[in-house]
Amino acid sequence: MDLTTNKNLGGVGAILMFISPLLTFAAPYTGLLGLIGFILVLIALKGVGDYYNENGIFNNALYGFIVGIIGGVVSIAVFIGTALAIIADIGISDWMNPNEWTAAFTTEAVLDSLLTLLGAIVIAFVILFITIILTAWFYRKSLNLLSTKSGVGMFGTTGLILLIGAILTIVVIGLLLIWIALILLAVAFFSIKTTAGPSPEAAPPPPPPA
């Protein structure tokens, strides 16, 4: 694919990621638009990376994606694993039996179990928080390289806002910054200037023989 196609894919993908949270409130399945948009952005980064002969543009984005998946899985595994261990420890064998749940929560061990679960939630949150920051850091490296190669400073700005938003995800404003960064990413992609080389018909004729 040429540069024009890749920049359009990236712009459309970023727009889909931007509108996906809004549409999810109307219809949950529209959240898939965000995934489709993310895939389009990755394809675009691969394409522009090849065009500018800079593998780091795609590689850093891919590293960020991998770190995000691994960190998310680990944090979920910590929480679910701890919860299942606690349920087994307090003697619940039949999850559908309300009598077992009632009996379990009248034991003295339930307080210790809840404290253990709270600790697991904190650990899972810390892992997820670090994962979000590392992921944003890799994406920023990718966008900084693309900013340098394309001459579009908006990519660098987008990467910086993504990183700041990731650091501030502990409060609501962080998620808002990440969301705003998506529309800036779309603007940055559409701002890439494409220059077409001369077609064979437009090429100047060869000089006459001496």
N, C-alpha and C positions, 0 to 999 in steps of 0.2 A: 504493500500500500504506500501511496505517496504521502508527502507531508500534509497536504490539504485534507486528505481523508483522515489521517491520524489526529490532526488538530480538531476536526469536527467530532470524531469519536470521543475524544477527551472532553470537549465542551458539553456534548450531549450527556455523556456519562456523569459528569459533575452536576449537571442540572437534575438528572434523575435522582442522584443521591441527595440533592438539596430538597426536592419536593417530596421525597419518600416519607419522611416523618410527618408531613402535613396530611398526606393521603391516608396514612395508616390509621388515623383517627376515624376516617370515613369507612374504610374497608381494610381489615388487617392483612389480607393477602397482597395488598399493594406494596407492602414492605419489601416484596421481592424486587421492586423497581430499584431499590437502593443497591441490592446485590448485583443486579444487571448493570447498573451504572458504575459500580466499583470495577466490575470485570472490563467494561469498556475503557475505563481510565487506565487500567493496567495494560490493556492492549495498546492504547495510545502511547503510553510511556515507553513501551517496548519499541513501537514504531519510530517515535521521535528520537529515542536513544540510538537506534540504528542509523537514522538519517544524519544525526550529528556525530556519529561515531563515538559515542560516549556510553559505554555499558553501565556505568554507575547510575544513570538515570533510572533504568529499569531494575537493576540489581538491588539498589537500596530500597526501592518500593517493595520489591519481593521479600527482602529481609524483614521489612516492617510488617508485611502481611503474615509471614511465618511466625514472627515473635508474637503477634497479636493472637494468632490461633493457639499457639502453645500456652501462652500465659492465661488465656481464657479457659482453656481446658483444665489446666492445673488448678486454677482458683475454684472452678466448679467442682472438680474432683475432691479438693480439700473439704469443701462444705458438705457435699453429699456423703463422702466417706465418713466424716465425723458424725453426721446425723444418723446414718445407718448403724454405726457402731454404738451410738448412745441408745437408739431404739432397742438394739439387741441386748445391751447391758442392763436396761431397766426391765427386761423380761417381757417384751411385747413380741409374740410370735404370730398372732393373727391380727393384721392391721385393720381388719374389718370388724373386729370385736370391740365395741365401746367399753365393755366391762374391763378388758385388759388395760386400756388406756386410763380408765378411772383409777384402777388399782395401782398402776405404775406411778401416777402423779400424786399418790398419797404416801409414797415412800420417802424416807429421808434422803435417799441418793439422788432424788430428782433435782435438788438445788445444785449439787456438784455437776450433774449432767448438763443442766442449763448453762452453767458457767463455762463448761468445756465447749458447748455449742457456740456460746458467745465468743470465746477465744478463737474458734475455727472461723467464725464470720469475720473477725478482725484480720486474721491471717489471710483469708481469701481476698478481702478488700485491699489489703496492702499489696498482695501479688498482682491483683488486677490494676491497681493504681500505677505500680511500677511498669507493668506491661504497656499501659496506655502511653506513658511518657516515652518509653523506648520506641514504641511503634511510631509515635509522632516525630521522634528524633530522626529515625530512618527516612520517613517521608520528607522531612525538611531537607535532609541531605540530597535526596532525589530532586526535589524542586529547586534547590539552590543550584545544582548542576544544570538543570534545564533552564533556569534563569540566565546563567552565564552563557550557555550555548546559544540560546534563542534571542537573547537581548531583551526579553520581556521581564522587567523587574517585578511584575505582579506575582510571578511564581515564587520569588524569594519572600515577598510579603505574606503570601498565602502560607508558606512553610513556617514562617515565624508565628503567625496567628494560630496555626495548628498546634505548635509546640506550647505556646502560652495557654491555649485552651485546654490542652492535655494536663498541664500542671494545675490548672484551676478547676479540673473536673470534680474536685472535692466540694465545690460549690456550683450552683446552677449556671453561673455566668460562663464557666468553662465549656459546658455543652453548647451554649449559645454562640461562643466564639468559634467552636469547631464547625457549627452549622453555617455561620457566616463565611467561614473560610471556603466552604464548598462552592458558593456562588462566585467568590473571587477566583477560585480555580477555573471555573467555567469561563469567566472573563479573560483570564490569562491564556487559556488554550485558544480561544477565538482571536486573541490579539497576536498570535504568532504570524509573522509575515512570511509568505511563501513567494519565492522567486523562481519562475520557470525558465529553464535554459532555452536557448534558441532551438527551434525545430529544424529538422534537416532541410526543409524547403527554404527556411529563412537564413540559412548559413551562407556566408559570403562565398562567391565562386573562387575556385583556386586561381592563384596568379598565373599569368601566361608563361609558357616556358621561355627561358632565356635564349 
